Amino acid sequence: MTRRESIILHICSGESSINGFLLPVRILSTVTSSYLYLQSFSISNISSSLAPDISSHTQFENLVKIKCKSGSISLDDAMGFFNRMIQMRPTPSVFAFNHILAAIAKMKQYPSVLSLYKKMGYCQIQPDACTLNILVNCFCHLNRVDFGFSVFGNILKRGYGPGFVIINTLIKGLVMEDKVVEAMEMIKKIEDNGYACDEVTYGIIVNGLCKTGRTSVALKLLRKMEGKENFKVDAITYNTIIDGLCKDRLADEGLQLFSEMIAKGILPNVITYNCLIHGLCNLDLWEEAGKIFKDMMDRGISPNTRTFNILIKAHCKKGDIKEAGALMKVMIQRGQWKEATRILNEMVGQGVSPNVVTFNVLIDGLCKEGMTRKACELLDIMIQRSVKPNRFTYNSLIHGLCNSGQRKEAVRLLNEMVLQGTLPDVVTFNTLVDDLSKEGMAREAYELLELMIQRGEKPNTTTYNALMDGYCLQGQMEEAREVFVSMCNRGCQPDVVTYNILINGHCKNRKIDEGMKIFREMTLRGVMPNTTTYNSLIAGLCHAGRIVSAQELFSEMQVCGQNPCLYTYSILMDGLCNNNCLVEAIKLFHEMETKGLIPDIVIYTILINGLCKAGKLEDARELFGTITSKGLEPNVKTYNTMINGFCREGLFKEAEDLLLKMERSGYAPDDVTLNTMVRGFIRVNETSKTL
């Protein structure tokens, strides 16, 4: 045993540790006796996706490592891996077991880690220093630092050298059990014996002192840290003490320390500002808190949920509900609707009365996130708090309900809206017309439009566009045209969306000449076509086999200042390939690359399909092989295209190999894949393979 190890062993055997060093398995029986879940966990619990047929131990251990380090592994899956590992022969290395234990410890499932370690002991799997370090960490988090010290002693007895990572863990364990004095004594003993503790060690003590209200002692320790050579005191340590000072209602001292850290070149972060803003707000120093918030924004530091929570509650406390609502709106815009809802509920629970604007901000945000049930609950709270919902409230809810397929509930809310004396407006009607149209109920949508006019509400372009789109989706082009005429007769000007709906509808219903006629009409009316307009027409011309016209229109759009997008190129390339113009398609492929457009997997799939159909299987295979080098991944359609190409040429071995590769890549074969393979095997009388 080295001198350093003997010193630390001596330190650990003092008052801070338990008597002697118990073997870890004996300790574990005290902690894990009630955790029988693991013992009943069987190998059948492993999901099929996590139990591939991997013959190589190295491959399996790599899989375990990847899954554990990804952070996506569940407790059940981790235990499933563990149970499989202890049944494997030879047993995997202890490193693989460490990955499992570390992953479960990160889930804060500390008792489960101890149970697994105990099972390792039963299976004669020897731990290493890393295993025991994980064990110490778990004991400390379970507030059993005494057992942590016992395991540490076992580490030393096994001949493993102590590191400051584990020492810091033990010190943190002491602090977590409010044994800050013992932790400081441990540091003193270590330093008295000639070893220097680092910033992390002191930071743990500072945190413990501040949490127990001994901020003045923490401040003295900070000064001691600053006087040490090679010590880099970071923002975390300053934040801890600033927070402690603010909680002790010593905001001036907190601000002074804040200025000091900036002068020393230590950059504050969002936590620093939150501590100061909270401290100032608690002292009703609103103006000073506002200045700190402005300084935070000026430095480019983005506020988090905690910042908003502090400021919103502060504004409510001083009766500025409007400003609180404005901050909630910012939260919703930043995607923090859950946190905003929680803050609102807290406000209501504390007797603060948010106004209609505050509620509307949250209801609208929840509806846009698809959380209509929560939004409706807020409506109930509004009514209970005697806050009258307005038209915006109802419109947000009706729109959200329609988008989530709850039309009956939307209509019920519309009736409630009218009964409460709030009349629907054009936005309300547009929402319902659009929903009916998309659901194939264009006739009912038209009747609603007529009702709208009878009630004196003037439909706008959005109303007519929604209705026309509904008719087009059902192939009722005459009715769509009639709506267009009615729209113009009532003085409502069609826009580019209007014309795109009509053009797309005619093209999809194989009325390309009518589509072209509307296209010429829109330009005469001064409505400029956009990329969507050209895409619809080019697709329609390609489907009609009028490739030359499609190419001419493709050139025309560029002359008119509309740059083709990836989708435009994919439409025209697909049309060229389907009409035996492979050379032109390849030329177009290279053209888009020279223009700086990066082909996506759809483009590659189209070109591979064209090559296969033209009998250029080797070229298709070569292009397929370049996909991953371009940073792309083949999808199911790409695989199907290539498999079909092999089958057409009678290369069933290659088709089978690619099918296996497809499955290994995580893509399940669909009906097209299987039908392609079955037809191929039947063609060569290998019907046994179809079973």
C-alpha positions in Angstrom: 0.0 0.0 0.0 1.4 3.4 -1.0 1.8 6.3 1.5 -1.1 8.2 0.0 -3.4 5.1 0.3 -2.4 4.6 3.9 -3.1 8.2 4.7 -6.5 8.2 3.2 -7.2 4.8 4.8 -6.3 6.4 8.1 -8.6 9.4 7.4 -11.5 7.2 6.5 -11.1 5.1 9.6 -11.8 8.1 11.8 -15.1 9.5 13.2 -16.5 10.0 9.7 -16.6 6.4 8.8 -18.2 3.2 10.2 -16.1 0.8 12.3 -14.0 -1.5 10.1 -14.7 -2.3 6.4 -17.6 -4.6 5.8 -17.7 -6.6 2.6 -20.0 -4.8 0.1 -22.3 -7.9 -0.4 -23.0 -7.9 3.4 -23.8 -4.2 3.3 -26.1 -4.7 0.3 -28.3 -7.1 2.1 -29.3 -4.3 4.6 -30.2 -1.9 1.8 -31.8 -4.1 -0.9 -33.9 -6.7 1.0 -37.2 -5.0 -0.1 -36.2 -4.8 -3.8 -37.5 -8.1 -5.1 -38.4 -6.8 -8.5 -35.1 -7.8 -10.0 -35.2 -11.3 -8.6 -38.5 -12.0 -10.5 -37.2 -10.4 -13.7 -36.7 -13.1 -16.3 -35.0 -13.2 -19.7 -38.4 -13.1 -21.4 -38.6 -9.4 -20.4 -36.0 -8.5 -23.0 -37.7 -6.9 -26.0 -36.9 -8.5 -29.3 -35.3 -5.3 -30.5 -32.7 -5.5 -27.7 -31.9 -9.2 -28.1 -30.4 -9.6 -31.5 -28.7 -12.8 -32.5 -25.2 -11.6 -32.0 -22.6 -14.4 -31.8 -19.6 -12.2 -31.0 -19.2 -11.1 -27.4 -17.4 -8.0 -28.6 -20.3 -7.0 -30.8 -22.8 -7.6 -27.9 -20.7 -5.6 -25.5 -20.4 -2.8 -28.0 -24.2 -2.8 -28.4 -24.6 -2.6 -24.6 -22.1 0.3 -24.5 -23.9 2.2 -27.3 -27.4 1.7 -25.8 -26.3 2.7 -22.3 -24.3 5.8 -23.4 -27.2 7.0 -25.7 -29.3 7.7 -22.6 -32.3 6.2 -24.4 -32.3 2.8 -22.5 -35.1 2.1 -20.1 -34.8 0.4 -16.7 -36.5 -2.8 -18.0 -34.2 -2.9 -21.1 -31.1 -2.4 -19.0 -32.1 -5.2 -16.6 -32.9 -7.4 -19.6 -29.4 -6.9 -20.9 -28.0 -7.7 -17.5 -30.0 -10.9 -17.2 -28.9 -12.0 -20.6 -25.2 -11.2 -19.8 -25.1 -13.3 -16.7 -26.3 -16.3 -18.7 -23.8 -15.9 -21.4 -20.7 -18.2 -21.5 -18.1 -17.0 -21.3 -19.4 -14.2 -19.1 -18.9 -10.7 -20.7 -16.2 -8.4 -19.2 -16.9 -6.4 -16.1 -16.8 -3.2 -18.3 -20.1 -4.2 -19.9 -21.7 -4.7 -16.5 -20.3 -1.3 -15.5 -22.1 0.3 -18.4 -25.4 -1.2 -17.2 -24.8 -0.1 -13.6 -23.8 3.5 -14.6 -26.9 3.8 -16.9 -29.2 2.7 -14.1 -27.5 5.0 -11.6 -28.1 8.0 -14.1 -31.8 7.1 -13.9 -31.5 7.6 -10.1 -32.5 4.0 -9.6 -29.9 3.5 -6.9 -31.5 0.5 -5.1 -31.7 -1.3 -8.4 -27.9 -0.8 -8.9 -27.3 -2.3 -5.5 -29.5 -5.3 -6.3 -27.7 -5.9 -9.6 -24.3 -5.7 -7.8 -25.5 -8.2 -5.3 -26.5 -10.5 -8.1 -23.0 -10.1 -9.7 -21.6 -11.3 -6.4 -23.8 -14.5 -6.5 -22.5 -15.1 -10.1 -18.9 -14.7 -9.1 -18.4 -11.7 -11.3 -15.5 -9.7 -9.8 -16.0 -5.9 -9.7 -13.2 -3.4 -10.6 -12.5 0.1 -9.3 -15.2 1.6 -11.6 -17.9 -0.8 -10.3 -17.1 0.1 -6.7 -17.0 3.8 -7.5 -20.5 3.5 -8.9 -21.5 1.7 -5.7 -20.1 4.5 -3.5 -22.0 7.0 -5.5 -25.3 5.1 -5.0 -24.8 4.8 -1.3 -24.2 8.5 -1.0 -27.3 9.3 -2.9 -29.3 7.0 -0.6 -27.9 8.9 2.4 -25.8 6.0 3.5 -22.4 7.6 3.3 -21.2 5.3 6.1 -21.6 2.4 3.7 -20.0 4.5 1.0 -16.9 4.8 3.3 -16.9 1.0 3.9 -16.9 0.3 0.1 -14.1 2.9 -0.2 -12.1 0.9 2.3 -12.7 -2.2 0.3 -11.4 -0.4 -2.8 -8.1 0.3 -1.0 -7.8 -3.2 0.3 -8.2 -4.5 -3.2 -5.2 -2.5 -4.2 -6.9 0.1 -6.3 -5.5 3.6 -6.0 -7.9 6.3 -4.6 -8.7 9.2 -6.8 -10.3 12.5 -6.0 -13.4 11.7 -8.0 -14.4 9.1 -5.4 -13.2 11.3 -2.5 -15.3 14.2 -3.8 -18.3 11.7 -4.0 -17.8 10.8 -0.3 -17.5 14.5 0.7 -20.7 15.2 -1.3 -22.3 12.3 0.5 -21.4 13.9 3.9 -22.7 17.2 2.8 -26.0 15.7 1.6 -26.4 14.3 5.1 -25.8 17.7 6.6 -22.4 16.6 7.9 -20.6 19.6 6.6 -18.3 19.9 9.7 -17.2 16.3 9.1 -16.6 17.0 5.4 -14.4 20.0 6.3 -12.4 17.9 8.8 -11.8 15.3 6.1 -10.5 18.0 3.7 -8.3 19.3 6.5 -6.8 15.9 7.2 -6.1 15.3 3.5 -4.4 18.7 3.2 -2.5 18.3 6.5 -1.0 15.1 5.1 0.4 17.0 2.1 -2.3 16.5 -0.5 -4.1 19.4 -2.2 -7.9 19.3 -2.8 -9.2 20.8 -6.0 -11.8 23.4 -6.8 -14.5 20.7 -7.1 -13.9 19.5 -3.5 -14.1 23.1 -2.1 -17.1 23.8 -4.3 -19.0 20.9 -2.7 -18.3 22.3 0.8 -19.3 25.8 -0.3 -22.6 24.4 -1.5 -23.2 22.6 1.8 -22.4 25.7 3.9 -24.8 27.9 1.9 -27.6 25.3 2.1 -27.3 25.2 5.8 -27.4 28.9 6.2 -23.6 29.4 6.8 -23.1 31.8 3.9 -20.5 33.9 5.8 -18.3 30.8 6.3 -18.7 29.9 2.6 -17.6 33.4 1.7 -14.4 33.0 3.9 -13.8 29.7 2.1 -14.1 31.4 -1.2 -11.4 33.9 -0.2 -9.2 30.9 0.8 -9.8 29.3 -2.6 -8.9 32.6 -4.4 -5.6 32.7 -2.5 -4.5 29.2 -3.6 -2.3 28.8 -6.6 -3.6 27.2 -9.8 -7.2 27.4 -8.4 -9.7 28.5 -11.0 -12.9 29.6 -9.1 -15.8 29.3 -11.6 -19.3 30.8 -11.9 -20.8 27.8 -10.1 -19.0 28.6 -6.8 -19.9 32.3 -7.1 -23.5 31.5 -8.0 -23.8 29.3 -4.9 -22.7 32.1 -2.6 -24.7 34.8 -4.4 -27.8 32.6 -4.0 -27.0 32.1 -0.3 -26.6 35.9 0.3 -29.9 36.7 -1.5 -31.7 34.1 0.5 -30.3 35.7 3.6 -31.9 39.0 2.3 -28.4 40.4 1.7 -29.0 41.4 -1.9 -26.5 44.3 -1.8 -23.7 41.9 -0.8 -24.9 39.6 -3.6 -24.7 42.4 -6.1 -21.3 43.3 -4.8 -20.0 39.8 -5.3 -21.7 39.8 -8.8 -19.7 42.9 -9.8 -16.5 41.3 -8.3 -16.9 38.1 -10.4 -17.4 40.1 -13.6 -14.3 42.3 -12.8 -12.3 39.1 -12.5 -13.4 37.9 -15.9 -15.7 35.2 -14.6 -18.8 35.3 -16.9 -22.2 35.1 -15.2 -24.8 32.7 -16.5 -28.6 32.4 -16.3 -28.3 30.9 -12.8 -26.4 33.9 -11.5 -29.1 36.3 -12.8 -31.9 34.1 -11.5 -30.4 34.3 -8.0 -30.1 38.1 -8.1 -33.5 38.7 -9.7 -35.2 36.4 -7.1 -33.4 38.1 -4.2 -34.3 41.6 -5.4 -37.9 40.7 -6.1 -38.2 39.2 -2.5 -37.2 42.6 -1.2 -39.7 44.3 -3.5 -36.8 46.0 -5.3 -38.7 45.8 -8.7 -36.7 48.5 -10.5 -33.3 46.9 -9.6 -34.6 43.5 -10.6 -35.7 45.0 -14.0 -32.2 46.4 -14.5 -30.6 43.0 -13.8 -33.0 41.4 -16.2 -32.1 44.0 -18.9 -28.4 43.4 -18.3 -28.9 39.7 -18.7 -30.7 40.2 -22.1 -28.0 42.7 -23.2 -25.3 40.1 -22.5 -27.2 37.7 -24.8 -28.0 35.3 -21.9 -31.4 33.7 -22.6 -33.9 33.5 -19.7 -35.1 30.0 -18.6 -38.3 28.8 -17.0 -37.0 29.8 -13.6 -36.4 33.4 -14.7 -40.0 33.7 -16.1 -41.4 32.1 -13.0 -39.7 34.6 -10.7 -40.7 37.6 -12.9 -44.3 36.6 -13.4 -44.9 36.0 -9.7 -43.2 39.3 -9.0 -45.5 41.2 -11.4 -48.5 39.4 -9.9 -47.4 40.4 -6.4 -47.3 44.0 -7.3 -50.6 43.8 -9.2 -49.3 44.1 -12.8 -51.2 41.2 -14.3 -50.9 42.6 -17.8 -47.1 42.4 -17.7 -47.3 38.9 -16.2 -49.5 37.8 -19.2 -47.0 39.3 -21.7 -44.2 37.2 -20.1 -46.4 34.1 -20.4 -46.9 34.9 -24.1 -43.1 34.9 -24.5 -42.9 31.5 -22.8 -45.5 30.0 -25.1 -43.6 31.4 -28.1 -40.5 29.7 -26.8 -42.3 26.4 -26.5 -42.5 26.5 -22.7 -46.3 26.0 -22.5 -46.2 23.3 -19.8 -44.2 25.6 -17.5 -46.5 28.6 -18.3 -49.6 26.5 -17.4 -48.0 25.4 -14.1 -47.3 29.1 -13.2 -50.9 30.1 -14.0 -52.2 27.3 -11.8 -49.9 28.5 -9.0 -51.2 32.0 -9.5 -54.8 30.9 -9.2 -54.0 28.8 -6.2 -52.4 31.8 -4.5 -55.5 33.9 -5.0 -54.1 36.0 -7.9 -56.7 36.7 -10.6 -55.2 36.5 -14.1 -57.2 38.5 -16.7 -58.7 37.3 -20.1 -55.5 38.2 -22.0 -53.4 36.0 -19.7 -55.8 33.0 -20.1 -56.0 33.6 -23.9 -52.2 33.4 -24.3 -52.1 30.1 -22.6 -55.2 28.6 -24.2 -54.0 29.5 -27.7 -50.6 28.1 -27.0 -52.0 24.8 -25.6 -54.3 24.5 -28.6 -51.4 25.0 -31.1 -49.6 22.2 -29.2 -52.6 19.9 -29.6 -53.3 20.0 -25.8 -57.0 20.8 -26.2 -58.1 19.0 -23.1 -55.8 21.2 -21.0 -57.0 24.2 -22.9 -60.7 23.3 -22.1 -59.8 22.9 -18.4 -58.4 26.4 -18.5 -61.7 27.7 -20.0 -63.5 26.1 -17.0 -61.1 27.8 -14.6 -61.7 31.1 -16.4 -65.4 30.8 -15.9 -65.0 29.7 -12.2 -62.8 32.8 -11.7 -65.5 35.0 -13.3 -63.2 35.9 -16.2 -65.5 36.2 -19.2 -64.1 34.4 -22.3 -64.0 36.5 -25.5 -64.2 35.7 -29.2 -60.4 35.1 -29.3 -60.8 32.5 -26.5 -63.5 30.6 -28.3 -61.8 30.8 -31.7 -58.6 29.4 -30.3 -60.4 26.5 -28.8 -62.6 25.8 -31.8 -59.6 25.8 -34.1 -57.7 23.5 -31.8 -60.6 21.1 -31.5 -61.1 21.0 -35.2 -57.4 20.3 -35.8 -57.5 17.4 -33.4 -60.5 15.8 -35.0 -63.0 16.9 -32.4 -65.6 18.6 -34.6 -68.6 17.7 -32.4 -66.9 19.3 -29.4 -66.1 22.3 -31.6 -69.7 22.7 -32.6 -70.8 22.3 -28.9 -68.4 25.1 -28.0 -69.7 27.3 -30.9 -73.3 26.9 -29.5 -72.0 27.7 -26.0 -70.2 30.8 -27.4 -73.5 32.1 -28.9 -75.5 31.3 -25.7 -72.9 33.3 -23.7 -73.5 36.3 -26.0 -70.3 36.1 -28.0 -71.1 36.1 -31.7 -68.9 34.1 -34.1 -66.8 36.1 -36.6 -65.2 35.3 -40.0 -62.3 33.5 -38.2 -64.8 31.2 -36.4 -66.6 30.3 -39.6 -63.4 29.9 -41.6 -62.2 27.3 -39.1 -65.4 25.2 -39.4 -65.6 25.6 -43.2 -62.0 24.4 -43.5 -62.5 21.5 -41.2 -65.7 20.3 -43.0 -64.0 20.7 -46.4 -60.9 18.7 -45.4 -63.2 15.9 -44.1 -65.0 15.5 -47.4 -68.1 17.4 -46.3 -67.9 20.2 -48.9 -71.7 20.4 -49.2 -72.1 21.0 -45.5 -69.2 23.6 -45.7 -71.1 25.4 -48.5 -74.3 25.5 -46.3 -72.3 27.0 -43.5 -70.9 29.6 -45.9 -74.5 30.5 -46.8 -75.5 30.7 -43.1 -72.5 33.0 -42.6 -73.7 35.4 -45.3 -77.3 35.3 -43.9 -76.0 36.4 -40.5 -74.2 39.3 -42.1 -70.7 38.0 -41.8 -68.8 38.6 -45.0 -66.7 35.6 -46.2 -63.1 36.4 -47.2 -60.6 34.8 -49.5 -59.6 32.2 -46.8 -63.3 31.1 -46.6 -63.7 30.6 -50.3 -60.2 28.9 -50.7 -61.1 26.4 -48.0 -64.4 25.5 -49.7 -62.8 25.3 -53.2 -60.2 23.0 -51.8 -62.9 20.7 -50.3 -64.6 20.4 -53.7 -61.3 19.8 -55.5 -60.4 17.0 -53.0 -63.6 15.3 -54.0 -63.0 15.8 -57.7 -66.0 18.1 -58.0 -64.3 20.6 -60.3 -67.5 22.2 -61.6 -68.6 23.1 -58.1 -65.2 24.4 -57.3 -65.3 26.7 -60.3 -68.8 27.9 -59.3 -67.4 28.9 -55.9 -64.7 30.8 -57.7 -67.2 32.7 -59.8 -69.4 33.4 -56.8 -66.3 34.7 -55.0 -65.4 37.1 -57.7 -69.0 38.3 -58.1 -69.2 39.2 -54.4 -66.1 41.3 -54.8 -63.6 39.0 -53.0 -60.3 39.0 -54.9 -58.7 35.6 -55.5 -55.0 35.3 -54.5 -52.2 32.9 -55.6 -53.5 30.3 -53.1 -56.9 30.4 -54.8 -55.5 29.7 -58.2 -53.1 27.1 -56.9 -56.0 25.2 -55.4 -57.9 25.2 -58.7 -54.9 24.4 -60.9 -53.8 21.5 -58.6 -57.4 20.2 -58.5 -57.7 20.2 -62.3 -54.3 18.6 -62.8 -54.9 15.8 -60.3 -58.2 15.1 -61.9 -56.5 14.8 -65.3 -57.8 18.1 -66.7 -54.5 19.6 -67.5 -55.8 21.8 -70.3 -58.2 23.4 -67.9 -55.4 23.8 -65.4 -53.2 25.6 -68.1 -56.2 27.8 -69.0 -56.5 28.9 -65.3 -52.8 29.4 -65.2 -52.9 31.9 -68.1 -55.9 33.6 -66.6 -54.2 34.2 -63.3 -51.3 36.0 -65.0 -53.7 38.1 -67.0 -55.3 39.1 -63.7 -51.9 40.2 -62.3 -51.6 37.3 -59.9 -48.0 36.0 -60.1 -47.6 32.2 -60.0 -45.2 30.8 -57.5 -43.2 27.5 -57.3 -46.3 25.6 -56.1 -48.2 26.7 -59.2 -45.5 25.4 -61.5 -45.0 22.2 -59.6 -48.7 21.3 -60.0 -48.7 22.0 -63.7 -45.4 20.2 -64.4 -46.7 17.2 -62.5 -50.0 17.3 -64.4 -48.1 17.5 -67.8 -45.8 14.6 -66.8 -48.7 12.4 -65.8 -50.4 13.2 -69.2 -47.2 12.1 -71.0 -46.6 15.7 -72.3 -42.9 15.7 -71.3 -41.8 18.4 -73.8 -44.5 20.8 -72.5 -43.4 20.0 -68.9 -39.8 20.8 -69.9 -40.8 24.1 -71.6 -42.8 25.1 -68.5 -39.8 24.2 -66.3 -37.7 26.7 -68.4 -40.4 29.3 -68.4 -40.6 29.3 -64.6 -36.9 30.2 -64.3 -37.2 32.9 -66.9 -40.1 34.4 -64.8 -37.8 34.4 -61.7 -39.2 31.3 -59.9 -36.3 29.0 -59.0 -37.2 25.3 -59.1 -36.9 23.6 -55.7 -36.0 19.9 -54.9 -39.6 18.9 -55.3 -39.8 20.5 -58.8 -36.7 18.6 -59.9 -38.1 15.3 -58.5 -41.4 15.8 -60.4 -39.7 16.4 -63.7 -37.1 13.7 -63.2 -39.8 11.2 -62.3 -41.8 12.2 -65.4 -38.7 11.8 -67.6 -37.9 8.4 -66.2 -41.4 7.2 -66.6 -41.5 8.4 -70.2 -38.2 6.7 -71.2 -36.1 9.8 -71.2 -33.4 8.6 -68.8 -30.6 10.6 -70.5 -32.6 13.8 -69.9 -33.3 12.8 -66.3 -29.5 12.2 -65.6 -28.7 15.6 -67.3 -31.3 17.2 -64.9 -29.7 15.5 -61.9 -26.3 17.0 -62.7 -27.8 20.4 -63.5 -29.4 20.6 -60.0 -26.0 19.7 -58.4 -24.3 22.5 -60.4 -26.9 24.9 -59.1 -26.0 24.1 -55.5 -29.1 22.0 -54.8 -28.3 18.8 -52.9 -30.3 15.8 -54.1 -32.3 14.1 -51.3 -33.2 10.4 -51.0 -36.3 10.9 -53.1 -34.2 12.1 -56.1 -31.8 9.2 -55.7 -34.7 6.7 -55.6 -36.3 8.2 -58.7 -33.1 7.9 -60.6 -32.3 4.4 -59.4 -35.8 3.4 -60.5 -35.3 4.9 -63.9 -32.0 3.1 -64.3 -33.5 -0.2 -63.3 -36.4 0.2 -65.8 -34.0 1.0 -68.5 -32.1 -2.2 -67.8 -29.0 -0.4 -66.4 -28.9 -2.5 -63.3 -25.1 -2.1 -62.7 -25.4 1.7 -62.9 -28.4 1.6 -60.5 -26.4 -0.6 -58.1 -23.4 1.8 -58.3 -25.7 4.8 -57.6 -27.3 3.0 -54.7 -23.8 2.3 -53.2 -23.0 6.1 -53.2 -26.1 7.1 -51.1 -24.5 6.7 -47.7 -21.3 8.6 -48.8 -23.6 11.5 -49.5 -24.8 11.6 -45.9 -28.2 10.0 -46.8 -29.9 6.7 -45.8 -31.9 4.6 -48.2 -35.6 4.4 -47.1 -38.1 1.5 -47.7 -39.0 2.8 -51.1 -35.3 3.0 -52.1 -34.7 -0.6 -51.0 -37.9 -1.8 -52.7 -36.8 -0.1 -56.0 -33.4 -1.9 -55.9 -34.9 -5.2 -54.8 -37.4 -5.0 -57.7 -34.5 -4.3 -60.1 -32.7 -7.4 -59.0 -35.8 -9.6 -59.2 -36.6 -8.3 -62.8 -33.1 -9.5 -63.8 -33.5 -12.8 -62.0 -30.8 -11.9 -59.4 -32.7 -13.3 -56.5 -29.6 -14.0 -54.3 -28.7 -10.2 -54.6 -32.4 -9.4 -53.8 -32.3 -11.6 -50.7 -29.0 -10.1 -49.5 -30.4 -6.6 -49.9 -33.6 -7.6 -48.0 -31.4 -8.8 -45.1 -29.4 -5.6 -45.2 -32.7 -3.6 -45.2 -33.9 -5.4 -42.1 -30.5 -5.0 -40.4 -30.7 -1.2 -41.1 -33.9 -1.1 -39.1 -36.4 -1.0 -42.0 -39.2 -3.5 -41.9 -40.2 -4.8 -45.3 -43.7 -3.6 -46.4 -46.3 -5.2 -48.7 -44.5 -4.0 -51.8 -41.2 -5.6 -50.7 -42.8 -8.9 -50.0 -44.9 -9.0 -53.1 -41.9 -8.2 -55.2 -40.0 -11.1 -53.7 -42.9 -13.5 -54.0 -43.5 -12.7 -57.6 -39.8 -13.1 -58.3 -39.7 -16.6 -56.6 -42.8 -17.7 -58.4 -41.3 -16.7 -61.7 -38.4 -19.2 -61.2 -40.7 -21.8 -59.6 -39.1 -21.5 -56.1 -42.5 -21.4 -54.4 -41.0 -23.0 -51.2 -39.3 -19.7 -50.4 -42.6 -17.8 -50.5 -43.9 -19.7 -47.5 
